[in-house]
Amino acid sequence: MIGTLDQRVIIQREARTADDYGGAALAWVNVATVWASVRPLSGRERADFGEVEAPANYRFTIRRRGDVTAAMRITWNGAAYNIRFVSDPGARSLYMALEAERGVAI
Protein backbone atom coordinates (compact mmCIF):
# COMPACT_ATOMS: atom_id res chain seq x y z
CA MET A 1 0.00 0.00 0.00
CA ILE A 2 2.77 2.48 0.82
CA GLY A 3 3.92 2.55 -2.81
CA THR A 4 0.47 3.64 -4.01
CA LEU A 5 0.42 6.75 -1.81
CA ASP A 6 1.94 8.83 -4.61
CA GLN A 7 -0.09 12.06 -4.58
CA ARG A 8 0.31 15.05 -2.25
CA VAL A 9 -3.00 16.34 -0.88
CA ILE A 10 -3.83 19.02 1.64
CA ILE A 11 -6.47 18.45 4.31
CA GLN A 12 -8.20 21.67 5.31
CA ARG A 13 -10.75 22.78 7.89
CA GLU A 14 -12.98 25.80 7.97
CA ALA A 15 -12.08 28.45 10.55
CA ARG A 16 -13.31 31.87 11.54
CA THR A 17 -10.80 34.65 11.10
CA ALA A 18 -11.12 38.23 12.29
CA ASP A 19 -11.65 40.82 9.60
CA ASP A 20 -10.67 44.51 9.62
CA TYR A 21 -14.16 45.61 10.62
CA GLY A 22 -14.53 43.79 13.94
CA GLY A 23 -16.40 40.87 12.43
CA ALA A 24 -15.38 37.42 11.35
CA ALA A 25 -14.97 35.72 8.00
CA LEU A 26 -14.82 32.04 7.17
CA ALA A 27 -11.63 30.73 5.58
CA TRP A 28 -10.05 27.35 4.89
CA VAL A 29 -6.87 26.63 6.84
CA ASN A 30 -4.44 23.78 6.27
CA VAL A 31 -4.48 20.94 8.80
CA ALA A 32 -1.93 18.66 7.13
CA THR A 33 -0.21 17.87 3.85
CA VAL A 34 -0.13 14.10 3.38
CA TRP A 35 0.60 11.42 0.78
CA ALA A 36 -2.49 9.77 -0.68
CA SER A 37 -3.69 7.26 -3.21
CA VAL A 38 -6.37 8.91 -5.36
CA ARG A 39 -8.98 6.88 -7.26
CA PRO A 40 -12.05 8.13 -9.12
CA LEU A 41 -15.32 6.48 -8.07
CA SER A 42 -17.98 8.13 -10.22
CA GLY A 43 -18.85 11.26 -12.14
CA ARG A 44 -21.83 12.84 -13.82
CA GLU A 45 -23.02 16.06 -15.41
CA ARG A 46 -26.25 17.84 -14.62
CA ALA A 47 -27.94 21.15 -15.34
CA ASP A 48 -29.21 23.04 -12.32
CA PHE A 49 -30.87 26.44 -12.59
CA GLY A 50 -29.36 27.02 -16.01
CA GLU A 51 -25.81 26.12 -14.95
CA VAL A 52 -23.98 22.91 -15.75
CA GLU A 53 -22.40 21.11 -12.81
CA ALA A 54 -20.04 18.17 -13.16
CA PRO A 55 -19.63 16.59 -9.72
CA ALA A 56 -17.23 13.69 -9.37
CA ASN A 57 -16.59 11.34 -6.45
CA TYR A 58 -13.10 10.24 -5.46
CA ARG A 59 -11.57 7.97 -2.84
CA PHE A 60 -8.46 9.31 -1.11
CA THR A 61 -6.57 6.70 0.90
CA ILE A 62 -4.16 8.15 3.45
CA ARG A 63 -2.27 6.99 6.52
CA ARG A 64 -4.66 6.79 9.44
CA ARG A 65 -5.25 10.04 11.33
CA GLY A 66 -7.59 10.77 14.21
CA ASP A 67 -8.32 14.37 13.30
CA VAL A 68 -10.10 14.09 9.93
CA THR A 69 -13.87 14.69 9.80
CA ALA A 70 -16.55 15.02 7.13
CA ALA A 71 -16.65 18.77 7.83
CA MET A 72 -13.22 19.13 6.20
CA ARG A 73 -12.09 19.22 2.60
CA ILE A 74 -9.14 18.05 0.53
CA THR A 75 -7.29 20.05 -2.09
CA TRP A 76 -5.51 18.13 -4.84
CA ASN A 77 -4.11 19.40 -8.13
CA GLY A 78 -5.64 22.82 -7.53
CA ALA A 79 -9.20 21.59 -6.96
CA ALA A 80 -11.20 21.35 -3.73
CA TYR A 81 -12.97 18.11 -2.76
CA ASN A 82 -15.60 18.13 -0.02
CA ILE A 83 -15.18 15.13 2.27
CA ARG A 84 -18.48 13.25 2.37
CA PHE A 85 -17.46 10.10 4.26
CA VAL A 86 -14.57 9.15 6.54
CA SER A 87 -14.04 5.42 7.00
CA ASP A 88 -13.47 4.14 10.50
CA PRO A 89 -10.96 1.35 9.92
CA GLY A 90 -10.33 0.68 13.59
CA ALA A 91 -7.40 1.48 15.82
CA ARG A 92 -5.17 -1.25 14.36
CA SER A 93 -5.43 -0.14 10.73
CA LEU A 94 -2.58 1.83 9.16
CA TYR A 95 -4.75 3.48 6.48
CA MET A 96 -8.12 5.17 6.13
CA ALA A 97 -10.28 6.05 3.14
CA LEU A 98 -11.94 9.41 2.57
CA GLU A 99 -14.70 9.70 0.01
CA ALA A 100 -14.90 13.21 -1.36
CA GLU A 101 -16.83 15.09 -4.03
CA ARG A 102 -15.60 17.75 -6.44
CA GLY A 103 -17.79 20.20 -8.31
CA VAL A 104 -20.42 20.93 -5.67
CA ALA A 105 -20.80 23.38 -2.82
CA ILE A 106 -20.44 22.22 0.75
C-alpha positions in Angstrom: 0.0 0.0 0.0 2.8 2.5 0.8 3.9 2.6 -2.8 0.5 3.6 -4.0 0.4 6.8 -1.8 1.9 8.8 -4.6 -0.1 12.1 -4.6 0.3 15.0 -2.3 -3.0 16.3 -0.9 -3.8 19.0 1.6 -6.5 18.4 4.3 -8.2 21.7 5.3 -10.8 22.8 7.9 -13.0 25.8 8.0 -12.1 28.4 10.5 -13.3 31.9 11.5 -10.8 34.7 11.1 -11.1 38.2 12.3 -11.7 40.8 9.6 -10.7 44.5 9.6 -14.2 45.6 10.6 -14.5 43.8 13.9 -16.4 40.9 12.4 -15.4 37.4 11.3 -15.0 35.7 8.0 -14.8 32.0 7.2 -11.6 30.7 5.6 -10.1 27.3 4.9 -6.9 26.6 6.8 -4.4 23.8 6.3 -4.5 20.9 8.8 -1.9 18.7 7.1 -0.2 17.9 3.9 -0.1 14.1 3.4 0.6 11.4 0.8 -2.5 9.8 -0.7 -3.7 7.3 -3.2 -6.4 8.9 -5.4 -9.0 6.9 -7.3 -12.1 8.1 -9.1 -15.3 6.5 -8.1 -18.0 8.1 -10.2 -18.9 11.3 -12.1 -21.8 12.8 -13.8 -23.0 16.1 -15.4 -26.2 17.8 -14.6 -27.9 21.2 -15.3 -29.2 23.0 -12.3 -30.9 26.4 -12.6 -29.4 27.0 -16.0 -25.8 26.1 -15.0 -24.0 22.9 -15.7 -22.4 21.1 -12.8 -20.0 18.2 -13.2 -19.6 16.6 -9.7 -17.2 13.7 -9.4 -16.6 11.3 -6.5 -13.1 10.2 -5.5 -11.6 8.0 -2.8 -8.5 9.3 -1.1 -6.6 6.7 0.9 -4.2 8.2 3.4 -2.3 7.0 6.5 -4.7 6.8 9.4 -5.2 10.0 11.3 -7.6 10.8 14.2 -8.3 14.4 13.3 -10.1 14.1 9.9 -13.9 14.7 9.8 -16.6 15.0 7.1 -16.6 18.8 7.8 -13.2 19.1 6.2 -12.1 19.2 2.6 -9.1 18.0 0.5 -7.3 20.0 -2.1 -5.5 18.1 -4.8 -4.1 19.4 -8.1 -5.6 22.8 -7.5 -9.2 21.6 -7.0 -11.2 21.3 -3.7 -13.0 18.1 -2.8 -15.6 18.1 0.0 -15.2 15.1 2.3 -18.5 13.2 2.4 -17.5 10.1 4.3 -14.6 9.1 6.5 -14.0 5.4 7.0 -13.5 4.1 10.5 -11.0 1.4 9.9 -10.3 0.7 13.6 -7.4 1.5 15.8 -5.2 -1.2 14.4 -5.4 -0.1 10.7 -2.6 1.8 9.2 -4.7 3.5 6.5 -8.1 5.2 6.1 -10.3 6.0 3.1 -11.9 9.4 2.6 -14.7 9.7 0.0 -14.9 13.2 -1.4 -16.8 15.1 -4.0 -15.6 17.8 -6.4 -17.8 20.2 -8.3 -20.4 20.9 -5.7 -20.8 23.4 -2.8 -20.4 22.2 0.7 
